[in-house]
Amino acid sequence: MDREQQIAAIVSEARKQRRATSRGLWIAAGCVGAICAIAFAVAMLSRGEPGPAGPAPVGATGTGFASGLGLGLALGLVLGFAIARQLSAHSSRSKP
């Protein structure tokens, strides 16, 4: 068996084991997409009231940017760590 036949066998076996996406999930995705498209069209075609003339007032503490940056960094690290642990647990390289 040459390399191309081995690859084709692996691909066909993977396609047999893969579960098909359920119809309900496709319907939910279509509904969400349609709602988003309609909301975008309404937002683009409506004539809203003009906003305030000056810039928005800044809070007295001025820590909004720093706290938002810290929160985003912390959440990114936690989510990245969780995804990396999940991927390493399902890696084919960890099982001989």
C-alpha angles and dihedrals in degrees: 000000000000125000096264092054091049091051091048090051092051092048094049092049091049091050091052092053097044114101117232118244110260121248091236091059091051091049092049091049091049092050093049091048093049092048091050092048092050092047090050092050092049091049093049097044100041121091106227128195115269115260127239116303098231133049119281114268115259121230119257094247098048094207097122096105096043095047092046091049092049092047092049092048093049094048091046092053093047094048093044091050092049093049092047092051091049093049093048091050091055097040117126089215092067092060116063 
